[in-house]
């Protein structure tokens, strides 16, 4: 407990729940029951815990609360993409995106309310940083979707996952655990703008999920202009951390590269990217830009995109081109939440 504010029950471990029940004179197996309701059955209220006696549910109601992320706003694109605004307990909002592909789905989720990094092309970066999401609030963005249909779960929504590392990895544990949603970690990708010490920590922690680097420019001169963090951690530092990651894990990672019109989309830029990627085995995702008002950036022209990709493929690099989805709704990450961030208090 913290002051007069009830504790969010989903911040407690199963051991902490056992200790709570023993202090209340209850059997400690109640903790396992509660834990299963919280993470395997994804209940959203104490009343849903029907295997518990009413007196136990009342005890929990008096001592704890749920801080849930509730799906409140839903936008559906003509191409089937669905963007959801999740209302948090304090009135703030984050967003998640579902991208269908046949009978499978990619689900993109957020890790923070806003973002402190201020990347110039990013709608979330324009919002600034408010707070980290809890483990439960991250998992809440996943549970509306049947796990059997999710082919890819990606941390590419609002926020920088490595600046909320403990809760992001805690959520992944709940999502992948047999006591939780039992999803394979090989279906999960965490995307980061690249914080060297956290890349090394991820490697040391032996995370089984995939890693994607949001690069978007392969020289310091250009990356400094769009990603302020690069001024603190230049590409040489990032390269050292990525070499450490590969040596430690043996894993190939993904380099994400948004093409901006007349900024980073020339063949010379492609040469710089190829040079950067020669340091480690990677695959490259070329991403079509979803324009953000006031950013000054627009998407690359099709002929320049083709020439860029052709150059990389000519160097025997693995390249995928990701077309923009949801163009007729608030496509860029952060736009929907930005409109509704403090709609309620």
Buried (B, 14 or more C-beta within 10 A) or exposed (E): EEEEEBBBBBBBEBEEBBBBBEEEEBEBEBBBBBBBBBBBEBBBEBEEBEEBEEEBBEBBBEBBBBBBBEBBBEBBBEBEBBBBBBBBBEEBBBBBBBBBEEEEBBBBBBBBBBBBBBBBBBBBBBBEBBBBBBBBBBBBBBBBBEBEEBBBBBBBBBBBBBBBBEBBBBBBBBBBBEBBBEBEBEBBBBBBBBBBEBBBBBBEEEBEBBBBBBBBBBBBEBBBBBBBBBEEBBBEBBBBBBEBBBEBBEBEBBBBBBBBBEBBBBEEBBBBBBEBBEEBEBBBBBBBBBBBEEBEBEBBEEEBBEBBBEBBEEBEBBBEBEEBBBBEBBBBBBBBBBEBBEEEE
